[in-house]
Amino acid sequence: MLQGILNYAHELLKECVHPNETVIDATCGNGNDTVFLSKLVGEHGLVLGFDIQEQAINNTKQKLKENNCDNVKLILDSHANADTYLSTDTEQSIAGAIFNLGYLPKSDKSIITQGHTTMTAINKILQRLKENGIIVLVIYHGHPGGKEEKDIILDKVSKLDQKKYTVLKHEFLNQANTPPFLVAIQKR
């Protein structure tokens, strides 16, 4: 049976992320991916959760509390600044990251992720991504500004060195209303 985009994103992360590792939720939103990552890395792992909206951070705090997750550091800042929150220890690597691009559901639809900040975040995470680590992007592009972000990301990730990274695009072809699709970047 074919899985939905978010379920597939989680399956890809499960294959690459292990207990006790560090991961990033680049867009906390309502906290669903943050909780998933928290359980994936276990009590001795670390999740760095980013969002630029206080409402998203508060939603995620509540979801984490409901699920007894205490291995998460929530950060009210752009994912483009992810590197400033990583240990200065060059040995700290990132096992995986997830981005849900677009806007916070049930919120102000004018506050959206932007292609240039998303690519800045991707590039910074790639520098710390472990071998076989993965970045998963769920790209919602059926809103004002979504096409521009989608185009920037697809242009940049399609040019990543194939000797260093494998880049996958996964999408449904027969669904109406500009369905989201997934891009995964795995470090070789």
C-alpha positions in Angstrom: 0.0 0.0 0.0 1.3 3.4 -0.9 1.9 5.7 2.1 1.1 9.3 2.4 3.9 11.8 2.2 4.3 12.4 5.9 4.3 8.7 6.7 6.9 8.1 4.0 9.0 11.0 5.4 8.9 9.2 8.8 9.9 5.9 7.3 12.9 7.4 5.6 14.0 9.0 8.9 13.5 5.6 10.8 16.0 4.0 8.4 18.7 6.6 9.0 18.3 7.8 12.6 19.2 5.8 15.7 18.9 6.2 19.5 21.2 8.7 21.2 21.7 10.8 18.0 21.0 14.5 17.3 18.2 15.5 14.9 16.5 18.7 13.8 12.9 19.5 13.3 13.4 22.6 11.2 9.7 23.7 11.3 8.0 22.6 14.6 4.5 23.7 13.5 2.1 21.8 15.8 4.7 19.4 17.2 3.9 16.1 15.4 7.3 15.7 13.8 9.0 16.9 17.0 7.3 14.1 19.0 8.1 11.6 16.4 11.8 12.5 16.4 11.9 12.6 20.2 10.8 9.0 20.4 13.1 8.0 17.5 16.3 9.2 19.2 15.2 8.1 22.7 15.8 9.6 26.1 19.6 10.1 25.5 19.1 11.7 22.0 18.6 15.3 21.3 16.0 17.1 19.1 16.5 20.7 18.2 13.1 22.1 17.2 12.9 25.4 15.3 10.1 27.8 14.4 9.8 31.5 13.9 6.3 31.7 15.4 5.7 31.7 19.1 2.4 30.0 18.6 4.2 27.0 16.9 6.7 26.7 19.8 3.8 26.8 22.3 1.8 24.2 20.3 4.9 22.0 20.3 5.6 22.4 24.0 2.0 21.2 24.7 2.4 18.2 22.4 5.7 17.3 24.0 4.2 17.5 27.5 1.3 15.3 26.5 3.7 12.7 25.2 6.3 12.9 28.0 9.1 14.0 25.7 11.9 15.8 27.5 14.9 15.4 25.1 13.9 18.4 23.0 15.3 21.9 22.9 12.8 24.3 21.3 14.2 27.4 19.6 12.2 30.4 18.6 14.4 31.3 15.7 14.8 30.6 12.0 16.1 27.2 10.9 18.6 29.3 8.9 20.4 29.8 12.2 20.6 26.1 13.1 24.4 26.1 13.2 24.5 28.6 16.0 22.6 26.1 18.3 24.8 23.2 17.6 27.7 22.3 19.9 31.0 23.9 18.9 32.4 20.4 19.1 33.0 19.5 15.5 32.3 15.9 16.3 28.6 16.6 16.9 26.8 15.4 13.8 23.2 15.5 12.7 21.6 12.2 11.9 18.5 13.6 10.3 16.3 16.6 9.8 12.8 17.3 8.7 11.2 20.4 7.2 7.5 20.9 6.6 7.5 23.9 4.2 4.6 26.3 3.8 2.6 27.8 6.7 1.5 26.8 10.1 -1.9 25.1 9.8 -4.8 27.0 11.4 -2.7 30.1 11.6 -1.7 33.2 9.7 -1.2 32.0 6.1 0.9 35.0 5.2 3.8 33.8 7.5 5.5 31.2 5.3 8.8 29.5 4.9 11.1 31.1 2.3 13.3 29.4 -0.2 16.5 31.4 0.6 16.3 30.7 4.4 15.4 27.1 3.8 18.4 26.6 1.5 20.6 28.3 4.0 19.4 25.8 6.7 19.8 22.9 4.3 23.4 23.9 3.5 24.3 24.4 7.2 22.8 21.0 8.1 24.6 19.2 5.2 27.9 20.4 6.7 27.1 18.5 9.9 25.1 15.6 8.4 26.5 12.2 9.3 27.3 9.6 6.6 24.0 8.1 5.6 22.2 10.8 7.4 19.1 12.3 5.8 17.3 15.6 5.3 13.6 15.2 4.4 11.6 18.1 3.0 7.8 18.0 2.7 7.1 20.7 0.3 3.6 22.3 0.4 3.5 24.6 -2.5 -0.1 25.3 -3.3 -0.2 28.7 -1.5 1.1 32.2 -2.4 4.9 32.0 -2.2 5.0 28.3 -2.3 5.9 27.9 -6.0 8.9 30.3 -5.5 10.2 28.3 -2.6 9.6 25.0 -4.4 11.5 26.3 -7.5 14.5 27.5 -5.5 14.8 24.3 -3.5 14.5 22.0 -6.6 17.0 24.1 -8.5 19.6 23.9 -5.7 19.2 20.3 -4.5 19.2 19.0 -8.1 22.7 20.4 -8.4 24.2 18.7 -5.3 27.2 16.6 -6.1 26.0 13.1 -6.8 29.2 11.7 -5.5 28.4 13.2 -2.0 24.6 13.1 -1.9 21.6 11.1 -3.2 18.6 13.3 -3.8 15.1 11.8 -4.2 11.8 13.4 -5.2 8.6 11.5 -4.3 5.2 12.7 -5.4 1.7 11.6 -6.2 0.8 12.4 -9.8 -3.0 12.0 -9.8 -4.1 14.1 -6.9 -5.9 17.4 -7.1 -5.1 20.8 -5.5 -1.3 20.9 -5.7 -0.5 18.1 -3.3 2.6 18.2 -1.3 5.6 16.2 -2.3 8.8 15.0 -0.7 12.4 15.6 -1.3 15.0 13.6 0.6 18.8 14.3 0.6 21.0 11.5 1.9 24.7 11.9 2.5 26.8 9.2 0.9 
